[in-house]
Amino acid sequence: MTIKHTHRLLALLSLMLAWQGVAAQDLIAEQAPIDRRLKAVDSVTIQRLIDREDNDLSEELYEDAWNTTMAHPYRGIEMPDSFKIDLRDFCMPTPSRNITSHFGYRPAFRRQHRGIDIKVYTGDTIRAAFDGKVRVSTFQGSGYGHFVVIRHPNGLETLYGHLSKRLVEPNAEVKAGDVIGLGGNTGRSYGSHLHFETRLLSEAIDPKLLFDFPNQDVTGDFYVYRRGANRASQAQAVAAQSGSKGKGRDVARNAGHYYKVKKGDTIYSIAKKLGINQKQLIGNNSLGRKPKIRPGQILRY
Ligand SMILES: [Zn+2]
């Protein structure tokens, strides 16, 4: 722990103890109780408070770009090689568990689907997925209809499309779970649903890698974005467009499959289950020489 962190820790600790009605002077006067109290305060809670103190990672990622009219204004900004996204303290945008359309290339429309569609009915409550600041709240008749984009301190931007009503304005601060609009069928939409996108700068990430709608949960505490690792949709597009059942399909298979680590899994057991070799699994996920995996982690294969 650095000195900076130690100072923060003590500041936070005294704050927490102050909440509990203990005067700060008592702490300085008596050294012994500090240790006991340190143990009494959940260390995980303290670590999380420290983590969040200067946690607006979006600032370095998006620089000064703040556009309140365009959904996707980041073409010029380079993607980081990797970026760890904190998914804790989320709220599912809707209690619906029903995904009606997935992320990726849709042959019927001959275009990429940059989000997922979740069944909601007109008037259903739609909530902010994380704390954040509303960047866009507008109407786009030919596309998203009424839609809202929120930028979050964890670096993500989330987009909520086809709303019947928007209930927030640009630059408004929101908390995870705040109602931001109502479900609908506006814009290019056939039947009421929520079109939900999760983006890191200019890149759309398959929301399924972050949010598990059927189970109403996130896929883990963190998701690590790696540049180039999210090319599944492109590979699928190549496969679909080529129409061949040979090479194209292999590309899609290699690039586009994900496995969520379950309790008791090992690299060996997963590789066996998926019918691939361990080295491939380790390499695809940059797990290094002493690979460690944990339940909830998403592996690509
Ligand atoms: Zn959609």
py3Dmol code that shows the C-alpha trace and the ligand (Angstrom):
import py3Dmol

protein = """\
ATOM      1  CA  MET A   1       0.000   0.000   0.000  1.00  0.00           C
ATOM      2  CA  THR A   2       1.398   3.392  -0.946  1.00  0.00           C
ATOM      3  CA  ILE A   3       1.625   6.337   1.423  1.00  0.00           C
ATOM      4  CA  LYS A   4      -1.091   8.038  -0.554  1.00  0.00           C
ATOM      5  CA  HIS A   5      -3.341   5.067  -0.028  1.00  0.00           C
ATOM      6  CA  THR A   6      -2.518   4.843   3.641  1.00  0.00           C
ATOM      7  CA  HIS A   7      -3.563   8.447   4.093  1.00  0.00           C
ATOM      8  CA  ARG A   8      -6.739   7.792   2.265  1.00  0.00           C
ATOM      9  CA  LEU A   9      -7.378   4.707   4.275  1.00  0.00           C
ATOM     10  CA  LEU A  10      -6.999   6.618   7.521  1.00  0.00           C
ATOM     11  CA  ALA A  11      -9.197   9.415   6.224  1.00  0.00           C
ATOM     12  CA  LEU A  12     -11.859   6.983   5.221  1.00  0.00           C
ATOM     13  CA  LEU A  13     -11.540   5.040   8.400  1.00  0.00           C
ATOM     14  CA  SER A  14     -11.995   8.080  10.581  1.00  0.00           C
ATOM     15  CA  LEU A  15     -14.941   9.049   8.465  1.00  0.00           C
ATOM     16  CA  MET A  16     -16.502   5.659   8.988  1.00  0.00           C
ATOM     17  CA  LEU A  17     -15.859   5.756  12.698  1.00  0.00           C
ATOM     18  CA  ALA A  18     -17.303   9.248  12.845  1.00  0.00           C
ATOM     19  CA  TRP A  19     -20.447   7.836  11.348  1.00  0.00           C
ATOM     20  CA  GLN A  20     -20.521   5.358  14.145  1.00  0.00           C
ATOM     21  CA  GLY A  21     -20.446   8.189  16.622  1.00  0.00           C
ATOM     22  CA  VAL A  22     -16.842   7.797  17.715  1.00  0.00           C
ATOM     23  CA  ALA A  23     -14.928  11.030  18.110  1.00  0.00           C
ATOM     24  CA  ALA A  24     -11.757  11.259  16.041  1.00  0.00           C
ATOM     25  CA  GLN A  25      -9.731  12.566  18.999  1.00  0.00           C
ATOM     26  CA  ASP A  26     -10.237   9.324  20.878  1.00  0.00           C
ATOM     27  CA  LEU A  27      -8.449   7.525  18.106  1.00  0.00           C
ATOM     28  CA  ILE A  28      -5.366   9.685  18.411  1.00  0.00           C
ATOM     29  CA  ALA A  29      -5.351   9.452  22.198  1.00  0.00           C
ATOM     30  CA  GLU A  30      -5.621   5.712  22.366  1.00  0.00           C
ATOM     31  CA  GLN A  31      -3.639   3.734  19.875  1.00  0.00           C
ATOM     32  CA  ALA A  32      -4.693   0.284  20.892  1.00  0.00           C
ATOM     33  CA  PRO A  33      -8.339   0.407  19.950  1.00  0.00           C
ATOM     34  CA  ILE A  34      -7.454   1.389  16.413  1.00  0.00           C
ATOM     35  CA  ASP A  35      -6.244  -2.070  15.603  1.00  0.00           C
ATOM     36  CA  ARG A  36      -9.330  -3.649  16.966  1.00  0.00           C
ATOM     37  CA  ARG A  37     -11.529  -1.265  15.088  1.00  0.00           C
ATOM     38  CA  LEU A  38      -9.538  -1.805  11.926  1.00  0.00           C
ATOM     39  CA  LYS A  39     -10.370  -5.446  12.159  1.00  0.00           C
ATOM     40  CA  ALA A  40     -13.957  -4.684  12.940  1.00  0.00           C
ATOM     41  CA  VAL A  41     -14.460  -2.652   9.792  1.00  0.00           C
ATOM     42  CA  ASP A  42     -14.859  -4.850   6.802  1.00  0.00           C
ATOM     43  CA  SER A  43     -11.641  -4.476   4.827  1.00  0.00           C
ATOM     44  CA  VAL A  44     -13.414  -5.193   1.585  1.00  0.00           C
ATOM     45  CA  THR A  45     -15.715  -2.253   2.230  1.00  0.00           C
ATOM     46  CA  ILE A  46     -12.725   0.013   2.824  1.00  0.00           C
ATOM     47  CA  GLN A  47     -11.003  -1.172  -0.335  1.00  0.00           C
ATOM     48  CA  ARG A  48     -14.128  -0.488  -2.322  1.00  0.00           C
ATOM     49  CA  LEU A  49     -14.385   3.012  -0.873  1.00  0.00           C
ATOM     50  CA  ILE A  50     -10.763   3.642  -1.837  1.00  0.00           C
ATOM     51  CA  ASP A  51     -11.364   2.276  -5.300  1.00  0.00           C
ATOM     52  CA  ARG A  52     -14.243   4.627  -5.810  1.00  0.00           C
ATOM     53  CA  GLU A  53     -12.647   7.758  -4.459  1.00  0.00           C
ATOM     54  CA  ASP A  54     -11.008   8.669  -7.738  1.00  0.00           C
ATOM     55  CA  ASN A  55     -12.795   6.288  -9.943  1.00  0.00           C
ATOM     56  CA  ASP A  56     -13.877   8.383 -12.877  1.00  0.00           C
ATOM     57  CA  LEU A  57     -11.923   6.433 -15.450  1.00  0.00           C
ATOM     58  CA  SER A  58     -13.985   7.910 -18.246  1.00  0.00           C
ATOM     59  CA  GLU A  59     -12.041  11.192 -18.055  1.00  0.00           C
ATOM     60  CA  GLU A  60      -8.785   9.776 -19.367  1.00  0.00           C
ATOM     61  CA  LEU A  61     -10.586   7.560 -21.834  1.00  0.00           C
ATOM     62  CA  TYR A  62     -12.823  10.141 -23.498  1.00  0.00           C
ATOM     63  CA  GLU A  63     -10.549  13.148 -23.006  1.00  0.00           C
ATOM     64  CA  ASP A  64     -12.629  16.282 -23.599  1.00  0.00           C
ATOM     65  CA  ALA A  65     -15.099  14.708 -25.971  1.00  0.00           C
ATOM     66  CA  TRP A  66     -18.589  15.514 -24.720  1.00  0.00           C
ATOM     67  CA  ASN A  67     -21.164  15.619 -27.464  1.00  0.00           C
ATOM     68  CA  THR A  68     -24.815  15.932 -26.468  1.00  0.00           C
ATOM     69  CA  THR A  69     -26.345  15.271 -29.876  1.00  0.00           C
ATOM     70  CA  MET A  70     -24.494  12.393 -31.552  1.00  0.00           C
ATOM     71  CA  ALA A  71     -24.770   8.821 -30.335  1.00  0.00           C
ATOM     72  CA  HIS A  72     -21.283   7.871 -31.535  1.00  0.00           C
ATOM     73  CA  PRO A  73     -18.886  10.793 -31.905  1.00  0.00           C
ATOM     74  CA  TYR A  74     -15.561   9.096 -31.092  1.00  0.00           C
ATOM     75  CA  ARG A  75     -14.135   8.074 -34.416  1.00  0.00           C
ATOM     76  CA  GLY A  76     -10.801   9.870 -33.952  1.00  0.00           C
ATOM     77  CA  ILE A  77      -9.977   8.673 -30.450  1.00  0.00           C
ATOM     78  CA  GLU A  78      -7.768   5.622 -30.217  1.00  0.00           C
ATOM     79  CA  MET A  79      -8.914   2.590 -28.265  1.00  0.00           C
ATOM     80  CA  PRO A  80      -6.792   1.466 -25.303  1.00  0.00           C
ATOM     81  CA  ASP A  81      -5.023  -1.897 -25.629  1.00  0.00           C
ATOM     82  CA  SER A  82      -6.901  -3.139 -22.625  1.00  0.00           C
ATOM     83  CA  PHE A  83      -9.272  -1.656 -20.121  1.00  0.00           C
ATOM     84  CA  LYS A  84     -10.752  -3.082 -16.952  1.00  0.00           C
ATOM     85  CA  ILE A  85     -14.420  -2.268 -16.527  1.00  0.00           C
ATOM     86  CA  ASP A  86     -15.885  -2.316 -13.020  1.00  0.00           C
ATOM     87  CA  LEU A  87     -19.344  -3.866 -13.206  1.00  0.00           C
ATOM     88  CA  ARG A  88     -20.138  -3.737  -9.503  1.00  0.00           C
ATOM     89  CA  ASP A  89     -22.979  -1.478  -8.412  1.00  0.00           C
ATOM     90  CA  PHE A  90     -24.997  -2.074 -11.512  1.00  0.00           C
ATOM     91  CA  CYS A  91     -28.720  -2.073 -12.000  1.00  0.00           C
ATOM     92  CA  MET A  92     -30.397  -4.128 -14.686  1.00  0.00           C
ATOM     93  CA  PRO A  93     -32.056  -1.659 -17.095  1.00  0.00           C
ATOM     94  CA  THR A  94     -35.190  -3.794 -17.126  1.00  0.00           C
ATOM     95  CA  PRO A  95     -36.392  -6.835 -15.176  1.00  0.00           C
ATOM     96  CA  SER A  96     -37.181  -8.500 -18.516  1.00  0.00           C
ATOM     97  CA  ARG A  97     -35.156 -11.674 -19.069  1.00  0.00           C
ATOM     98  CA  ASN A  98     -36.212 -12.120 -22.653  1.00  0.00           C
ATOM     99  CA  ILE A  99     -33.573 -11.350 -25.287  1.00  0.00           C
ATOM    100  CA  THR A 100     -35.281 -11.122 -28.660  1.00  0.00           C
ATOM    101  CA  SER A 101     -32.255 -10.286 -30.803  1.00  0.00           C
ATOM    102  CA  HIS A 102     -28.560 -10.797 -30.232  1.00  0.00           C
ATOM    103  CA  PHE A 103     -25.456  -8.751 -30.935  1.00  0.00           C
ATOM    104  CA  GLY A 104     -23.658  -9.141 -34.246  1.00  0.00           C
ATOM    105  CA  TYR A 105     -24.407  -9.529 -37.913  1.00  0.00           C
ATOM    106  CA  ARG A 106     -28.030 -10.034 -38.853  1.00  0.00           C
ATOM    107  CA  PRO A 107     -28.270 -11.610 -42.301  1.00  0.00           C
ATOM    108  CA  ALA A 108     -31.947 -10.707 -42.648  1.00  0.00           C
ATOM    109  CA  PHE A 109     -31.092  -7.012 -42.374  1.00  0.00           C
ATOM    110  CA  ARG A 110     -27.596  -7.310 -43.876  1.00  0.00           C
ATOM    111  CA  ARG A 111     -26.181  -5.168 -41.157  1.00  0.00           C
ATOM    112  CA  GLN A 112     -24.521  -5.261 -37.802  1.00  0.00           C
ATOM    113  CA  HIS A 113     -26.628  -5.163 -34.690  1.00  0.00           C
ATOM    114  CA  ARG A 114     -24.559  -3.149 -32.213  1.00  0.00           C
ATOM    115  CA  GLY A 115     -26.612  -4.013 -29.178  1.00  0.00           C
ATOM    116  CA  ILE A 116     -29.119  -6.535 -27.958  1.00  0.00           C
ATOM    117  CA  ASP A 117     -32.888  -6.322 -27.942  1.00  0.00           C
ATOM    118  CA  ILE A 118     -34.786  -7.111 -24.797  1.00  0.00           C
ATOM    119  CA  LYS A 119     -38.524  -7.551 -24.775  1.00  0.00           C
ATOM    120  CA  VAL A 120     -40.264  -4.739 -22.942  1.00  0.00           C
ATOM    121  CA  TYR A 121     -43.713  -3.265 -23.359  1.00  0.00           C
ATOM    122  CA  THR A 122     -44.562   0.338 -24.099  1.00  0.00           C
ATOM    123  CA  GLY A 123     -44.542   2.203 -20.812  1.00  0.00           C
ATOM    124  CA  ASP A 124     -42.251  -0.230 -18.981  1.00  0.00           C
ATOM    125  CA  THR A 125     -39.699   1.403 -16.697  1.00  0.00           C
ATOM    126  CA  ILE A 126     -36.139   1.635 -18.046  1.00  0.00           C
ATOM    127  CA  ARG A 127     -33.335   2.307 -15.559  1.00  0.00           C
ATOM    128  CA  ALA A 128     -29.748   3.536 -15.720  1.00  0.00           C
ATOM    129  CA  ALA A 129     -27.335   0.583 -15.614  1.00  0.00           C
ATOM    130  CA  PHE A 130     -24.706   2.447 -13.543  1.00  0.00           C
ATOM    131  CA  ASP A 131     -24.154   5.849 -11.991  1.00  0.00           C
ATOM    132  CA  GLY A 132     -23.281   8.374 -14.647  1.00  0.00           C
ATOM    133  CA  LYS A 133     -24.051  11.491 -16.601  1.00  0.00           C
ATOM    134  CA  VAL A 134     -26.576  11.680 -19.404  1.00  0.00           C
ATOM    135  CA  ARG A 135     -24.759  12.629 -22.579  1.00  0.00           C
ATOM    136  CA  VAL A 136     -27.543  12.364 -25.175  1.00  0.00           C
ATOM    137  CA  SER A 137     -31.315  12.399 -24.860  1.00  0.00           C
ATOM    138  CA  THR A 138     -32.948  12.937 -28.213  1.00  0.00           C
ATOM    139  CA  PHE A 139     -35.134  11.576 -31.006  1.00  0.00           C
ATOM    140  CA  GLN A 140     -33.874   9.929 -34.172  1.00  0.00           C
ATOM    141  CA  GLY A 141     -36.778   8.903 -36.365  1.00  0.00           C
ATOM    142  CA  SER A 142     -34.864   6.665 -38.751  1.00  0.00           C
ATOM    143  CA  GLY A 143     -32.894   4.758 -36.127  1.00  0.00           C
ATOM    144  CA  TYR A 144     -32.959   4.634 -32.360  1.00  0.00           C
ATOM    145  CA  GLY A 145     -36.218   6.586 -32.017  1.00  0.00           C
ATOM    146  CA  HIS A 146     -36.290   8.241 -28.622  1.00  0.00           C
ATOM    147  CA  PHE A 147     -32.973   7.274 -27.059  1.00  0.00           C
ATOM    148  CA  VAL A 148     -30.684   8.069 -24.154  1.00  0.00           C
ATOM    149  CA  VAL A 149     -26.898   7.676 -23.867  1.00  0.00           C
ATOM    150  CA  ILE A 150     -25.250   7.733 -20.449  1.00  0.00           C
ATOM    151  CA  ARG A 151     -21.518   7.931 -19.742  1.00  0.00           C
ATOM    152  CA  HIS A 152     -20.372   6.064 -16.653  1.00  0.00           C
ATOM    153  CA  PRO A 153     -17.282   6.521 -14.475  1.00  0.00           C
ATOM    154  CA  ASN A 154     -16.319   2.899 -15.176  1.00  0.00           C
ATOM    155  CA  GLY A 155     -15.602   3.969 -18.767  1.00  0.00           C
ATOM    156  CA  LEU A 156     -18.659   2.501 -20.403  1.00  0.00           C
ATOM    157  CA  GLU A 157     -21.379   4.310 -22.221  1.00  0.00           C
ATOM    158  CA  THR A 158     -24.801   2.693 -22.324  1.00  0.00           C
ATOM    159  CA  LEU A 159     -27.481   3.417 -24.909  1.00  0.00           C
ATOM    160  CA  TYR A 160     -31.197   2.803 -24.484  1.00  0.00           C
ATOM    161  CA  GLY A 161     -33.208   2.937 -27.718  1.00  0.00           C
ATOM    162  CA  HIS A 162     -36.796   2.891 -29.050  1.00  0.00           C
ATOM    163  CA  LEU A 163     -38.177   4.492 -25.897  1.00  0.00           C
ATOM    164  CA  SER A 164     -41.730   5.831 -25.804  1.00  0.00           C
ATOM    165  CA  LYS A 165     -40.642   8.567 -23.419  1.00  0.00           C
ATOM    166  CA  ARG A 166     -37.351  10.044 -22.262  1.00  0.00           C
ATOM    167  CA  LEU A 167     -37.260  11.191 -18.658  1.00  0.00           C
ATOM    168  CA  VAL A 168     -33.762  12.708 -18.449  1.00  0.00           C
ATOM    169  CA  GLU A 169     -32.002  15.588 -20.166  1.00  0.00           C
ATOM    170  CA  PRO A 170     -28.367  15.857 -21.341  1.00  0.00           C
ATOM    171  CA  ASN A 171     -25.836  16.679 -18.592  1.00  0.00           C
ATOM    172  CA  ALA A 172     -28.083  15.294 -15.853  1.00  0.00           C
ATOM    173  CA  GLU A 173     -26.335  13.187 -13.218  1.00  0.00           C
ATOM    174  CA  VAL A 174     -28.002   9.844 -12.629  1.00  0.00           C
ATOM    175  CA  LYS A 175     -27.555   7.010 -10.174  1.00  0.00           C
ATOM    176  CA  ALA A 176     -27.684   3.339 -11.063  1.00  0.00           C
ATOM    177  CA  GLY A 177     -31.332   2.395 -11.039  1.00  0.00           C
ATOM    178  CA  ASP A 178     -32.729   5.858 -11.712  1.00  0.00           C
ATOM    179  CA  VAL A 179     -35.600   5.786 -14.153  1.00  0.00           C
ATOM    180  CA  ILE A 180     -34.413   7.336 -17.418  1.00  0.00           C
ATOM    181  CA  GLY A 181     -37.304   6.565 -19.730  1.00  0.00           C
ATOM    182  CA  LEU A 182     -40.136   4.240 -20.670  1.00  0.00           C
ATOM    183  CA  GLY A 183     -39.989   1.313 -23.044  1.00  0.00           C
ATOM    184  CA  GLY A 184     -41.464   1.762 -26.497  1.00  0.00           C
ATOM    185  CA  ASN A 185     -41.428   1.134 -30.206  1.00  0.00           C
ATOM    186  CA  THR A 186     -40.136   4.405 -31.690  1.00  0.00           C
ATOM    187  CA  GLY A 187     -37.673   4.730 -34.582  1.00  0.00           C
ATOM    188  CA  ARG A 188     -36.715   1.722 -36.675  1.00  0.00           C
ATOM    189  CA  SER A 189     -38.352  -0.858 -34.490  1.00  0.00           C
ATOM    190  CA  TYR A 190     -40.839  -3.626 -35.079  1.00  0.00           C
ATOM    191  CA  GLY A 191     -42.647  -4.332 -31.878  1.00  0.00           C
ATOM    192  CA  SER A 192     -41.871  -2.736 -28.530  1.00  0.00           C
ATOM    193  CA  HIS A 193     -38.464  -3.588 -27.109  1.00  0.00           C
ATOM    194  CA  LEU A 194     -35.417  -2.050 -25.514  1.00  0.00           C
ATOM    195  CA  HIS A 195     -32.381  -1.776 -27.755  1.00  0.00           C
ATOM    196  CA  PHE A 196     -29.465  -1.771 -25.331  1.00  0.00           C
ATOM    197  CA  GLU A 197     -25.855  -0.989 -26.286  1.00  0.00           C
ATOM    198  CA  THR A 198     -22.717  -1.055 -24.174  1.00  0.00           C
ATOM    199  CA  ARG A 199     -19.845   0.886 -25.647  1.00  0.00           C
ATOM    200  CA  LEU A 200     -16.293   1.720 -24.814  1.00  0.00           C
ATOM    201  CA  LEU A 201     -15.384   4.794 -26.820  1.00  0.00           C
ATOM    202  CA  SER A 202     -16.228   3.932 -30.431  1.00  0.00           C
ATOM    203  CA  GLU A 203     -16.419   0.194 -29.925  1.00  0.00           C
ATOM    204  CA  ALA A 204     -19.641  -1.638 -29.240  1.00  0.00           C
ATOM    205  CA  ILE A 205     -19.155  -4.511 -26.801  1.00  0.00           C
ATOM    206  CA  ASP A 206     -21.657  -7.337 -26.829  1.00  0.00           C
ATOM    207  CA  PRO A 207     -23.823  -6.489 -23.778  1.00  0.00           C
ATOM    208  CA  LYS A 208     -24.089 -10.221 -23.122  1.00  0.00           C
ATOM    209  CA  LEU A 209     -20.427 -10.187 -22.065  1.00  0.00           C
ATOM    210  CA  LEU A 210     -21.330  -7.763 -19.295  1.00  0.00           C
ATOM    211  CA  PHE A 211     -24.991  -8.332 -18.487  1.00  0.00           C
ATOM    212  CA  ASP A 212     -26.761 -11.630 -18.064  1.00  0.00           C
ATOM    213  CA  PHE A 213     -30.382 -10.653 -18.678  1.00  0.00           C
ATOM    214  CA  PRO A 214     -31.884 -14.140 -18.209  1.00  0.00           C
ATOM    215  CA  ASN A 215     -30.314 -14.270 -14.742  1.00  0.00           C
ATOM    216  CA  GLN A 216     -30.648 -10.534 -14.058  1.00  0.00           C
ATOM    217  CA  ASP A 217     -27.009 -10.215 -13.086  1.00  0.00           C
ATOM    218  CA  VAL A 218     -23.672  -9.019 -14.357  1.00  0.00           C
ATOM    219  CA  THR A 219     -21.270 -11.627 -15.704  1.00  0.00           C
ATOM    220  CA  GLY A 220     -18.654 -10.845 -13.047  1.00  0.00           C
ATOM    221  CA  ASP A 221     -17.289  -8.036 -10.899  1.00  0.00           C
ATOM    222  CA  PHE A 222     -15.108  -6.879 -13.770  1.00  0.00           C
ATOM    223  CA  TYR A 223     -14.870  -7.277 -17.490  1.00  0.00           C
ATOM    224  CA  VAL A 224     -11.512  -6.769 -19.151  1.00  0.00           C
ATOM    225  CA  TYR A 225     -11.754  -5.255 -22.598  1.00  0.00           C
ATOM    226  CA  ARG A 226      -8.901  -6.163 -24.927  1.00  0.00           C
ATOM    227  CA  ARG A 227      -8.456  -4.435 -28.222  1.00  0.00           C
ATOM    228  CA  GLY A 228      -9.111  -6.823 -31.046  1.00  0.00           C
ATOM    229  CA  ALA A 229     -10.685  -9.438 -28.799  1.00  0.00           C
ATOM    230  CA  ASN A 230     -14.149  -8.170 -29.534  1.00  0.00           C
ATOM    231  CA  ARG A 231     -14.087  -8.852 -33.228  1.00  0.00           C
ATOM    232  CA  ALA A 232     -16.625 -11.638 -33.034  1.00  0.00           C
ATOM    233  CA  SER A 233     -19.259  -9.685 -34.867  1.00  0.00           C
ATOM    234  CA  GLN A 234     -16.886  -8.846 -37.703  1.00  0.00           C
ATOM    235  CA  ALA A 235     -15.803 -12.446 -38.074  1.00  0.00           C
ATOM    236  CA  GLN A 236     -19.412 -13.540 -38.109  1.00  0.00           C
ATOM    237  CA  ALA A 237     -20.154 -10.963 -40.766  1.00  0.00           C
ATOM    238  CA  VAL A 238     -17.319 -12.294 -42.901  1.00  0.00           C
ATOM    239  CA  ALA A 239     -18.596 -15.825 -42.417  1.00  0.00           C
ATOM    240  CA  ALA A 240     -22.174 -14.890 -43.224  1.00  0.00           C
ATOM    241  CA  GLN A 241     -21.270 -12.831 -46.257  1.00  0.00           C
ATOM    242  CA  SER A 242     -18.930 -15.406 -47.734  1.00  0.00           C
ATOM    243  CA  GLY A 243     -21.741 -17.915 -47.476  1.00  0.00           C
ATOM    244  CA  SER A 244     -19.235 -20.737 -47.449  1.00  0.00           C
ATOM    245  CA  LYS A 245     -19.574 -23.451 -44.899  1.00  0.00           C
ATOM    246  CA  GLY A 246     -15.852 -23.975 -44.707  1.00  0.00           C
ATOM    247  CA  LYS A 247     -13.371 -21.354 -43.708  1.00  0.00           C
ATOM    248  CA  GLY A 248     -15.760 -18.569 -42.813  1.00  0.00           C
ATOM    249  CA  ARG A 249     -17.520 -20.599 -40.232  1.00  0.00           C
ATOM    250  CA  ASP A 250     -14.223 -21.513 -38.603  1.00  0.00           C
ATOM    251  CA  VAL A 251     -13.357 -17.860 -38.322  1.00  0.00           C
ATOM    252  CA  ALA A 252     -16.633 -17.179 -36.576  1.00  0.00           C
ATOM    253  CA  ARG A 253     -16.180 -20.172 -34.330  1.00  0.00           C
ATOM    254  CA  ASN A 254     -12.724 -19.217 -33.247  1.00  0.00           C
ATOM    255  CA  ALA A 255     -13.488 -15.577 -32.729  1.00  0.00           C
ATOM    256  CA  GLY A 256     -16.966 -15.549 -31.362  1.00  0.00           C
ATOM    257  CA  HIS A 257     -17.451 -18.018 -28.547  1.00  0.00           C
ATOM    258  CA  TYR A 258     -17.395 -17.250 -24.884  1.00  0.00           C
ATOM    259  CA  TYR A 259     -17.478 -19.393 -21.830  1.00  0.00           C
ATOM    260  CA  LYS A 260     -18.411 -18.245 -18.334  1.00  0.00           C
ATOM    261  CA  VAL A 261     -16.260 -19.938 -15.682  1.00  0.00           C
ATOM    262  CA  LYS A 262     -18.272 -21.920 -13.177  1.00  0.00           C
ATOM    263  CA  LYS A 263     -17.377 -22.989  -9.647  1.00  0.00           C
ATOM    264  CA  GLY A 264     -14.926 -25.871  -9.657  1.00  0.00           C
ATOM    265  CA  ASP A 265     -13.797 -25.314 -13.240  1.00  0.00           C
ATOM    266  CA  THR A 266     -10.128 -25.666 -14.139  1.00  0.00           C
ATOM    267  CA  ILE A 267      -8.366 -24.766 -17.361  1.00  0.00           C
ATOM    268  CA  TYR A 268      -8.131 -28.482 -18.008  1.00  0.00           C
ATOM    269  CA  SER A 269     -11.818 -29.213 -17.381  1.00  0.00           C
ATOM    270  CA  ILE A 270     -12.956 -26.263 -19.470  1.00  0.00           C
ATOM    271  CA  ALA A 271     -10.688 -27.150 -22.378  1.00  0.00           C
ATOM    272  CA  LYS A 272     -11.976 -30.706 -22.251  1.00  0.00           C
ATOM    273  CA  LYS A 273     -15.580 -29.568 -22.106  1.00  0.00           C
ATOM    274  CA  LEU A 274     -15.108 -27.251 -25.081  1.00  0.00           C
ATOM    275  CA  GLY A 275     -13.061 -29.735 -27.073  1.00  0.00           C
ATOM    276  CA  ILE A 276     -10.032 -27.472 -27.430  1.00  0.00           C
ATOM    277  CA  ASN A 277      -6.534 -27.652 -26.029  1.00  0.00           C
ATOM    278  CA  GLN A 278      -5.458 -25.857 -22.877  1.00  0.00           C
ATOM    279  CA  LYS A 279      -2.712 -23.836 -24.545  1.00  0.00           C
ATOM    280  CA  GLN A 280      -5.213 -22.385 -26.980  1.00  0.00           C
ATOM    281  CA  LEU A 281      -7.522 -21.390 -24.147  1.00  0.00           C
ATOM    282  CA  ILE A 282      -4.684 -19.814 -22.188  1.00  0.00           C
ATOM    283  CA  GLY A 283      -3.370 -17.997 -25.254  1.00  0.00           C
ATOM    284  CA  ASN A 284      -6.751 -16.673 -26.378  1.00  0.00           C
ATOM    285  CA  ASN A 285      -7.329 -15.132 -22.996  1.00  0.00           C
ATOM    286  CA  SER A 286      -3.803 -13.919 -22.252  1.00  0.00           C
ATOM    287  CA  LEU A 287      -3.815 -15.855 -19.015  1.00  0.00           C
ATOM    288  CA  GLY A 288      -0.020 -16.021 -18.797  1.00  0.00           C
ATOM    289  CA  ARG A 289       2.272 -18.656 -17.377  1.00  0.00           C
ATOM    290  CA  LYS A 290       0.415 -19.388 -14.191  1.00  0.00           C
ATOM    291  CA  PRO A 291      -3.157 -19.156 -15.366  1.00  0.00           C
ATOM    292  CA  LYS A 292      -5.699 -18.317 -12.717  1.00  0.00           C
ATOM    293  CA  ILE A 293      -9.399 -18.344 -13.370  1.00  0.00           C
ATOM    294  CA  ARG A 294     -12.331 -17.553 -11.146  1.00  0.00           C
ATOM    295  CA  PRO A 295     -16.065 -18.189 -11.319  1.00  0.00           C
ATOM    296  CA  GLY A 296     -17.861 -15.590 -13.393  1.00  0.00           C
ATOM    297  CA  GLN A 297     -14.850 -14.832 -15.554  1.00  0.00           C
ATOM    298  CA  ILE A 298     -15.517 -14.800 -19.286  1.00  0.00           C
ATOM    299  CA  LEU A 299     -13.141 -16.768 -21.472  1.00  0.00           C
ATOM    300  CA  ARG A 300     -12.953 -16.499 -25.212  1.00  0.00           C
ATOM    301  CA  TYR A 301     -12.329 -19.538 -27.354  1.00  0.00           C
TER     302      TYR A 301
END
"""
ligand_1 = """\
1
ZN
Zn -31.719 -3.556 -31.456
"""
view = py3Dmol.view(width=600, height=400)
view.addModel(protein, "pdb")
view.setStyle({"model": 0}, {"cartoon": {"style": "trace"}})
view.addModel(ligand_1, "xyz")
view.setStyle({"model": 1}, {"stick": {}})
view.zoomTo()
view.show()
